Amino acid sequence: MESPEFLTHDVVCKIIESWGSGNISDQEIHDWAEINYFPAQQKTVPGMPDYVALAIGIVLTVFECTRVPFPFQRSVSHLAIAFINSSQSDFKVNRDKFLKQVEAEN
């Protein structure tokens, strides 16, 4: 898995989808998140709405900071992708669904 120049919602969702379908392991997505989303080095696409960058940050922080093997199921990938693809109006609802599921399975 190569490192993107910028973190776009498409790139992040593709990685999460690969994990959700079992094509990459917990360790691989953890390592990818650790390499590609370190807050001091994070670069998002210029002009990306702040709420999309925030959603990416929240999701990748979960994958980066949760101990491998993950206590949550791969089905959480659908909630992560929905959260990242949220509109501003459904951001909070999708954030809460994602975090609640992650927390429930911890």
TATA-V333158 format. One record per residue. N is the residue number from 1. RES is the residue in one small letter. PHI is phi in whole degrees, -180 to 180 (none if undefined). PSI is psi in whole degrees, -180 to 180 (999 if undefined). Layout:
n = (N/N)
res = (RES/RES)
phi = (PHI/PHI)
psi = (PSI/PSI)
//
This chain:
n = (1/2/3/4/5/6/7/8/9/10/11/12/13/14/15/16/17/18/19/20/21/22/23/24/25/26/27/28/29/30/31/32/33/34/35/36/37/38/39/40/41/42/43/44/45/46/47/48/49/50/51/52/53/54/55/56/57/58/59/60/61/62/63/64/65/66/67/68/69/70/71/72/73/74/75/76/77/78/79/80/81/82/83/84/85/86/87/88/89/90/91/92/93/94/95/96/97/98/99/100/101/102/103/104/105/106)
res = (m/e/s/p/e/f/l/t/h/d/v/v/c/k/i/i/e/s/w/g/s/g/n/i/s/d/q/e/i/h/d/w/a/e/i/n/y/f/p/a/q/q/k/t/v/p/g/m/p/d/y/v/a/l/a/i/g/i/v/l/t/v/f/e/c/t/r/v/p/f/p/f/q/r/s/v/s/h/l/a/i/a/f/i/n/s/s/q/s/d/f/k/v/n/r/d/k/f/l/k/q/v/e/a/e/n)
phi = (none/-91/-87/-77/-69/-128/-87/-105/-63/-64/-63/-64/-64/-63/-65/-64/-63/-62/-67/-60/-89/85/-77/-130/-85/-57/-63/-66/-72/-60/-63/-61/-63/-63/-75/-97/-136/-114/-47/-71/-113/-60/-127/-109/-62/-56/89/-67/-57/-56/-68/-71/-61/-65/-61/-60/-61/-65/-64/-68/-64/-61/-69/-78/-97/-85/-67/-89/-74/-65/-78/-97/-81/-65/-63/-65/-60/-64/-71/-63/-66/-62/-64/-63/-89/-61/-85/-60/-73/-110/-57/-64/-63/-69/-61/-63/-62/-62/-66/-63/-67/-60/-66/-63/-96/-84)
psi = (124/159/129/158/-42/150/110/161/-33/-46/-49/-44/-37/-43/-45/-40/-41/-41/-46/-34/1/10/-22/155/170/-44/-40/-43/-35/-49/-42/-46/-41/-41/-40/-12/84/117/-36/-20/-2/133/123/164/129/135/-5/137/143/-37/-29/-45/-39/-44/-45/-44/-43/-48/-48/-29/-40/-47/-30/-39/-11/135/139/138/147/141/-15/157/161/-19/-18/-17/-37/-39/-38/-45/-42/-39/-48/-35/9/151/168/-34/-28/14/-54/-41/-47/-35/-48/-40/-46/-53/-37/-42/-44/-46/-40/-31/4/999)
//
